[in-house]
Amino acid sequence: MGEGIEIGSSIGHYRIVSKIGAGGMGEVYKAHDSRLDREVAIKVLPSEMSSDEDRLRRFEQEAKATSALNHPNILTVYDIGEHGGSPFIVAELLEGDELRQRLEEGPIPLRKVTEYAQQIVSGLSAAHEKGIVHRDLKPENLFITKDDRVKILDFGLAKLREPSANIHGSEDATRRAMTDPGVVMGTVGYMSPEQVRGQMTDHRSDIFSFGLILYEMITGRRAFQEESLAETMSAIVKEEPPEITELNPNISPSLERIVRRCLEKKPDRRFQSTADLGFALESLSAPTISSGANMTTAVSAIGLETDRSPWLVRGLAGASLLLLIGCAVVTTMYIRRPVPDERPVSFVIPPSDAGTNTGTPVISPDGRTIAFTMTVDGKSHLYIRELGSLTEQRLNGTDGAGGAFWSPDSRTIAFFANDKLKKVDIGGGPVQVICNAPKGFTGAWSRDGVIVFGGSDSGIRRVGSGRRGFRTASA
């Protein structure tokens, strides 16, 4: 089938209507399914390539991987078979454009960016739950239908090496190979650092690639695109992309933080699952409560609707009042600035069903996030919540946390647990021990990196935020 399939011919009960396109993994045709009276897409591996064992295994891998997934944001596979010595896949026929075409047409509105991002992550999450990692996520493999539904395509890049001779794909800067250590695999410009290094990859590599796509949807330009493949790959490993706010000043800090966390060089500093990533994206579109609402009434109503005890309702009402006072102080500070931040914030923080004893919230210096402890299954943990969101995020490794306080840049939280003073980056990463702190209960973090904290039996202590030793000051 070197010259393709003749239009009007049939493959089983599929009549070929027209040719849609061709790539390194085969030719795609529009066909009519006479048995179910519907239009479908047929992807055929050319006969001269079907003798290539690696190519054939990759083709079969795509069929098996995709057919195992049943999700509205993943291309649906109907059938597989063989015709004239050439294997084929029958899938749903999509009408619309590749994300690449949308990007070339101009900037995508931020509302649409968030909507598309949530759909992509939803599909990825379904694949990851089945143990399937895409490994070649890029705008060419994302299709946006006419009703604005995103479909993830091409799950054919498996742990198999791509033949190097005469392959025509959708992007001439593509280099694919095995996922074994020391061998590079993926599409240049959308690889993760571990792919560039030829290291073993997992689902977190997809999260990095997603971050690159999200960056491009927001800014209209690729995060890493140098003059040569080698320079691009070096930039992915060693450099940071241009600041998003310089390219799109309308982006919210929450969305910028999500992109930054997806693009962490080390996998253990990224989102550890697409489920967590999806949760963060959903919080961007969560409804907010008007700041003009009555504090006590709002919290009491929540308590009645969820059948909470009166003491908890009163406690939450008091916490909300403290939060209102704190927000008023922060607002006053912002008014004194030359350029005030006029974005609305939410003052009522409804209780979560996940736990109890929320404690008193601690507001970040930039006035955008609160930190609080909440008891779940008998253990207290540290949580954060942005003022524009109604969902909280648990910080891993904060078991037994108490006495939380913020760093001046609002990116790190210090807290006491297990007789230690610890800190954790709210963007992700492991908890770090600063120093011993027996019976520590409160502290403050200065702009020059000095932390002063109190212990109930040891007076006031002073310590550098990056050191493990401490000095005792006068009580």
N, C-alpha and C positions, 0 to 999 in steps of 0.2 A: 504493500500500500504506500509506496514511496510518493505517489502523486495524489494521495488522499482518496477518500471515498466519493464515488460518483453521486451527484445530487439526484434525488428521485429513487435511488436504490434503497433496499431494505436490509436491516440487520435484525433478524428475527421478526418480531411484530413492530419494530420501530422503522418508520420510513424517514429517510434523510431529507430534510427540507432545505437547509442552507449551512454553510460553514461559518462558524462564529469566530474562531481564532486558532492559533497554534503556539506551542511553547515547547520547552525542553522535555516536558513529561507527556507530550502527545498532542493530538488535534481535537478540537471541540466542535461539535455540530449541533444544530437545532434539529430535532426530529419529532415526529408525531407518533404517540403511543396509541396504536389502533385498538388495543385490548381495553384500555381504560379511557380512550378518547381524550387525551391531554397532550400538551406540548412539553417536551423534556429536552434536556441537554445530554449529549453522549460524548464522553471523552475516550478517544481510541489511541492506544499505543501503537505507532506504526510498526509494521511487520519486520522491517529491517532493524528495528531497535529491540523487538521482543526477544531476540536471541541473546541480548546482553543481560546476563544474569542479575547484575546489580540494578539495572534499570527496571527489569521486570519485577524484582522484589520490592523496589520502591513503589511501583505502581500498585502492586498488591497491598502494600502497607497502607497506602492512601485509601484504598477501597475499604479495608478492614477497619482502619481507625475512624474514618468518617461514618461508616455504616453503624458503628458501635455507639454513635452519639445521636441523640434525639433531642434537639434543642432549637428553639426559634431563631437563635443567632448563629447557627452553624448550618452550612449547606446540607440539605437532606439528600441522601443516596437511596435510590429506589431499587437498583438492580446491578448485577455484575455478570459478565459473560465473556464469550470469545467468538470472534468472527474471522474466518479465513486465516487463522493462526495469530490473530491480533486480539489481545484482551481489551475489554471496554468497561466503562462505568456509566451507568445511567443515573442522572441526578435531576433535581428540580431545575427548571429554566427560570433564570432570574432576569428581571427587567430593571434597569437603572444604570448606575455608573460605579466604577471602582473608586475607592476613596482617593486614589492618586488623581483621577480626573477632577474630583471636587476640589482638591487642594490647588490644582493648576488654574481653576476658575477664579480663585481669589479667597480672601479670608473667610473662615467659617465663624458665624456668630457664636459667642461663648455659650449661649444657652444650648445650641445644637452640639457644641463640642462636648458639653457635659452629658447630654443625652446619648450621643454616639459612644462616648467612653464607657458609660454604664452598660450599654449593650455588648460592647466588645468584651468587657470584663466578665459579664454574665456568661457569655459563650465560652470564654477561656476557663472559667471556674468549672463549668460542666465537663470540659475536656480533662482538666487536671484531676477532677474527682475520679475519672476513669483511668487515671495513670497515663494520660496522653499529653505530651508536651509538644507544642506546635513547632518550635525551633526556627521558624522562618516568617515570623509575623512582620508585616510591612504593609504600606497602603495598597500595594498591588494585590494583596491577598485579603483585602477587606472590601466587600461589595455593599453599596447602599442602594436598596431597592427604591422604587418610585414612591412607596408609602413610608420612606425613611426608616426602614428596618435594616440594621447592619447584619451581614452574613460573613462569617469567617470561612475562607476558602483554603484549599491546598494543604492538607495534612500529610502530604507525601514525603516530607523531608524527615526520614527516619535515621537510624543508626547504620546507614549504608553510604558508601562512597559514590559520589556522582562521577560518571565517566567524563573525561576531560576533552574529548574530541567532538567538535562540530555540534555543540549544544546551543540552541536558540531559545532564550527565555525572554521574559517581559522586561528584564533589566540587564544591560550588558556589564554591569559592575557586580555580578553575582559570582561568588565562589562558594561552592558547597562541598562538603566531605563528611567523614565519619565523626561521631562524637567521642571517639576514643582519645585519651590524653595525647597531646602533641599534634593533633590534626584540626585545622580550622574548618568551621562549618557555619553556614548562615548566609545572609545577604549583607554585603559591605554597606555600612551606614546604618544598619538596624541590628547589628550584633551586640551582644553583651560583652563586657570585658573578658569574661571567662571563655566565651566563644572565640574571641580574637586570640587569646593565649593558647587555644586548643585544649582547654581543660574540660573535665566532665561538667555537664550542664544539667540543670533540673528546671522545675517550673518557675523558679525565680529569674531565669534567663528570659522567659516570656514576659515577665513583669518589667524587666529593663527595656525590652523591645517595645512594649506597650508605652512605657514612659517616653521613648523617642517619638512615637507616633502622636501621643498626646501633646508633646512639646511642639511638634510640627503643625498640628491642628490649631493650636493657640497662637503661634507666632507667624505661621505662614512660611517658615524656612526650616531646613533640617538642622538638627542639633549638631551633627558632625558631618561636614562635607568639605573635604580638603581637595587639593588639586590632583592627588594621586590616591590609589587604594592604600598604599603603605602609610601615607600621612593621615588618612582618615582613621585607619585602624590604630595608629599611635595616639591620636586624639581621644578615641574612645577609652583607651586604657589610662591615659595620663592627664587629660585636660577636662575642664568643666565647660559646658556650653554657655553661650552668652546669656546674661540674666534675662529672664522672661519679661520682667517689668520694663526693661529697656526697649523691647520689641512690641509689647502689648501692655501699656500701663493700666488697662481696664481689668486685668486679671485680679481675682480675689486672692488674699494671702492664703486662704485655705487650699485653693486649687494649686497655687504655686508650691505650697508645701508638699502636696501629693506628688507633683511632678518631680520635685527635688528628691523625695524619698524613693521613688521608682528608679531614679537614675543614680543611686548610690553605687560606687564602684564595687564595693564588697557586697556579695549576696546577702550576708547576715544582717546588713543594715537596711535592706529594702523591706517592703511589705513581705511577710513570710508566707502569705497565701493570697490568692485572688479573692477569697472570701473577705479577708480583712480590707483589701483594696476596694472591693465593691462597697463595703460598709462605709469607708471614708468618702467615696464618691456620692453615695446616697445622702450623706449628711449635708452635702452642698446644697441640695434642693429641698431639705426638710423645712416645713413651715415654721414661721416664727410667731411669737405672741407679741402683740403691740405693747410698747413700753408704757402706754397710758392706762393699762389695765390695773385694777385694784389688786395689790399684792396679796393681802390676806384672803380676799374672796377667790382669787384665781387658784391659790394653793389649796384652800379648803374644798373647792369644787373638785379638784383632782383627787383629794383624799376621799371624798364621798363616793366618787365614781368608781374608785378602785378598792373600796371597802377597807381603807386603812384606819388604824387606831387613832383616837383623838390626840394622844401625845405626839405621834409622828406628824400629824397635820400641824400642830402648834409649833413643833420644832422646825418643820419646813417653812412655815410662815415666817418664823424668826430668822431663819437662814436667808430667806428671800429679802427680808428687810435689810439685813446686813449687806447683802449683795447690792441692793439699791443704793445704800449709802456709799459703798465702795465705788459703784459706777458713777455716782454724782461727783466724787472726788476726782476720779479719772477724767470725767468730762470737763471739770474745771481746769485741770492741767492742760487738756487739749485746747481749750478756748484761748489759753495764754500763748499758744504757739502761733507763729506767723501764718502757717497754712493748716487750719484745723481739718481733722478727719471727720467728714460729715456723713459717713456711712452709718445707717441705723444699726443699733445693737438691741438684743433682747434682754430684758431685765428679769423675767420670770423663768426660772429653771425648774420644770416639772420633775417630780421624783421618778426614778427608774424602777421598773418591776424586777430588775435583776438582783437587788439587794436592799439593805436597810442601813440606818444610822449614817446618813450621808455626811454629817458633820458640817462645819462652816467652810464655805468655798474660799479659796485664796485666788485673788485676781492677779493676772500677769501684769507686769509693768506697762505693756503696750495696750492694756485694756481690752484685749480680744479673746482671752481664754481664761477659764477658771480651772483650778485643780482642787480635788477633794478626795477624801477617803470614803470607801463604802465597804461594808461587810457583806461578803458572799460566802455561803456555806461555812460560817464560823470564822472566816479569815478576812482581815482588812486588806484592801488593795488600793492603789493610787489610780485615780481616773482623771481625765481631762475632758473638757467640753468647751467648744467655742460658743461665744455669746449669740452667734447667729444660727446655732444649731440646737435641736432638741434631742440629740443622741450623744452619749458619752463614749469615750474610748479608754479602755483599760491599758495601763502601762505594764508590760510584762516584767516579772522579776521584782515587784514591789510588795511582796507579801509582808504583812505586819507593819506597813508604812504608817507614819504619823508625823505631825509637826512639819508639814511641807512648806517650802518657801521657794520663790522664783529667782533665777539669775537675772541680771539687769537687761539682757537681750531677749528675755522671754522665750528662750529656746531650751532651757534646762531647768529641771526641778530638783532641789535638794530635799532630803527627807531622812527621818530616823527610823531604823529598823534593826532589831537584833543587836542593840547596843553599838551600832555603827552609824556614822553619818554617811549617807550615800547620795549619788546623783544619777539622773537619767535624762537623756535627750528625748524630748517629746516627738521628734521626727523618727525615732527608732534607734535601736542599738542596745547593747547590754548595759545593765546597771553597774556602776563603778563605786567602789568604796573610797571615800575621801580620808576617813580616819576613825579611830575608836571614839565612841561617844556614849559612855554609860549613862543611862537615864537622861539623854538629851531630849529636850521638849520644844525648843523654838530657836530660830536663827534668822540672820539677815545676810545678804550677799551684796557686796559693794561693787562698783564699776571697775575698780582696779583688781578684781579677782580675789578679794579677801572675804572670808566668811567668818562671822562672829556668831557663836551659838551658846546657849545656856544649858547646863545640866543641873538637875535638882540637888546633887550632892557634890558638885565639883566647880561651882562658880561659873564665870564667863570664860570661854575659850575662843582663840583666834587661830584660823588656819587658812592656808592658801587653797583655792578651789581645785587646783590641780595637783596638790601634794598630799601625802599620806600622814605627815607629821603634824603636830599642832603645838601652839604655845599657850600657856595659861596667862590670862590677864587678871587684873584685880576684879574681884566680884562686885 
